[in-house]
Amino acid sequence: MAFMKIAPKPGLFTDGTRYSAEGTWYDSDKVRFRKGFAEKIGGWTKYVSNTYLGTARKLHDWVTDSGNKYVGVGTNLKLYVNLTDAELALAQISGYWPEARALFKTKLKKLSKNGFVFKLDFLIYVLLGILHNVGSKMEKLHDSDNNDRIREVWEKLDAEILDYVFNVLKSQAYIDHTKEVNSVYAFVPIIVYTYKKGANKLSQHEIKKMVKWFYYSQIRFRYISQLPQKLDKDLTIIINEDNPFDKLLNLIALERNLEITSNEFEGVGIQHPLWGLMKFYFKSKNAICLTTGINIRKNMGKKYELEWDHIFPYSVLRDEGYGMDNRIKYQYAQEITNRAVLTSVANRTKSAQNADIYLEMAAKRFPKSLQLQCIPEDESLWKLENYELFLRARRQILVEELNNYLENITETTQEDIKMDLYEMIAAGENNLVEFKTTLRYDIKTGGANKKLEQVILKAIAAFSNAQGGTLIMGVNDDMEIIGLEQDYQILKNGTKDEFELHIRNLTNNAYGVDFSSNNLEILFPFVEDTEICVIEIKPWHKPLYTMVTDNNGTKSEKFYLRNGNSSPELPTSEIADYINTRFD
């Protein structure tokens, strides 16, 4: 029997029965029609959780001038469009100042040619900061009472302030492009401060303090979360203090340890702000491209744009087991400590040479090139079999040099500033803060669970083995304040004193009375009228091992170490080296 071509019409016929739909498509799942042909789609992504009235008839998606993506949903009853606060504020500003949007876009286009690329909402935050000294409450810009003042502010920003700030950052912070920073909103306090100074240009001393704070704001992720709230606090300091960047730096130090540690480099890629800091530092040293010898600070056109290159070629590492099928080793292959800064033309011409050949050639042609990019000069480390030793050595070089660089940009004073507990919780978990919902109350079973106590001990030991930290109980991972009532209920007397005594007994038995009495401060503050437990843990002069019981009832000692916002077990092979480095 001969084959017969079947050509159903595109689209779904749903107005009748299957019989009446003969010759057409009558049903489908995850299929769309493109140019008359059925095409599979991958599924759906949840955009909003809102419940809309009526039956959806039309979806329309678009990208705003601010670069934000939106979807409009039209039902038989209503049209729904979700806008950000900044987009809404811009729409209101355009109502009483029709030229605003065009003027903003023109300025952004000029800045982008110089490497500083922003969305329109960035300028809205700048205007809000200057006019009202806050980063939240965008509705303050809605009123037409802002009309005269906002025009005046913009004229000065456009003519003087923005160009001046970004020229300073390019020349003295070595920022060539916003792609090198992890949050452009750290520029907002700098711009507001410069505007506040008026006609007086910043002194060299002020610039250095500003640059130092900016670097730390990046590597310590100041504006990655809670942006409006953090800008509120930071702009208040900018406006009201004579020495604001010292206070802002100390505020970061309250959230996160300023000192960079070697484990922060482990497995992190070029998206991490430490890579940006490495480039800033290399430029400050007048580092050179390993292939061409060109100073990486010099802007010599697109042909010589800065790129990143694997020192040990990935193609070689992949064949040695560092491919994507091994997640840990793949991260090591892509780690920033396996990267060098090259010019674009050099990266295009560089072949996948083994590291020992490549680095030997660079060292001979440009004797200081390796030192200037913090690359170990021990030739034995350039061998493929010593790759992870190379990473470890370069991490240590980077730790020493970057910490020294940041510390010596300028002296800063220890301004008296405190972060309240609510702000600490709002900032989320980090290398110095961890949340636990309960001490031993199991939410699933409704009773006591001794395994949860092991989790608490593990966290205490991890902080002590690192740089210390704060353990907060009664707060869940979503930063919701739960309180201690559930834990109190499963205690004999259900009191705060009994709760603290139980913690002391646990730590006494696990780590000794000496540690528990000298290195733990247990507090019971109220946040939002709810009592929680805060344990301040100081670093101990001895390593702490935690006895852990597995599901089979087998007990074993584990060594935990705080790393970012988690407390992983340190591999046995690394414990001895870490103890020798960390402890006397």
Sequence and secondary structure as in RCSB ss.txt:
>XXXX:A:sequence
MAFMKIAPKPGLFTDGTRYSAEGTWYDSDKVRFRKGFAEKIGGWTKYVSNTYLGTARKLHDWVTDSGNKYVGVGT
NLKLYVNLTDAELALAQISGYWPEARALFKTKLKKLSKNGFVFKLDFLIYVLLGILHNVGSKMEKLHDSDNNDRI
REVWEKLDAEILDYVFNVLKSQAYIDHTKEVNSVYAFVPIIVYTYKKGANKLSQHEIKKMVKWFYYSQIRFRYIS
QLPQKLDKDLTIIINEDNPFDKLLNLIALERNLEITSNEFEGVGIQHPLWGLMKFYFKSKNAICLTTGINIRKNM
GKKYELEWDHIFPYSVLRDEGYGMDNRIKYQYAQEITNRAVLTSVANRTKSAQNADIYLEMAAKRFPKSLQLQCI
PEDESLWKLENYELFLRARRQILVEELNNYLENITETTQEDIKMDLYEMIAAGENNLVEFKTTLRYDIKTGGANK
KLEQVILKAIAAFSNAQGGTLIMGVNDDMEIIGLEQDYQILKNGTKDEFELHIRNLTNNAYGVDFSSNNLEILFP
FVEDTEICVIEIKPWHKPLYTMVTDNNGTKSEKFYLRNGNSSPELPTSEIADYINTRFD
>XXXX:A:secstr
        EEEE  SS TTTTTTEE   SSEEEETTEEEE            SS EEEEEEEE TTS EEEEEEE
SS EEE   HHHHHHHHHHHH TTHHHHHHHHHHHHHHTT    HHHHHHHHHHHHHS SS GGGGTSGGGHHHH
HHHHHHIIIIIHHHHHHHHHHHS    GGG S GGGHHHHHHHHHHTTTS   HHHHHHHHHHHHHHHHTTTTSS
SHHHHHHHHHHHHHH SSHHHHHHHHHHHHS  S  GGGGTT  TTSHHHHHHHHHHHHTT B TTT  BTT   
 GGG EEEEESS HHHHIIIIISTTSHHHHHHHT GGGEEEEEHHHHHH     HHHHHHHHHHHSTTHHHHTT 
   GGGGSGGGHHHHHHHHHHHHHHHHHHHHHHS           HHHHHHH  BTTEEEES SSEETTTTEE H
HHHHHHHHHHHHHHHTT EEEEESB TT  B  SHHHHHTSSS  HHHHHHHHHHHHHHHH HHHHHHHEEEE  
EETTEE EEEEE   SS   EEEE TTS EEEE B  BTTB  B  HHHHHHHHHHH  
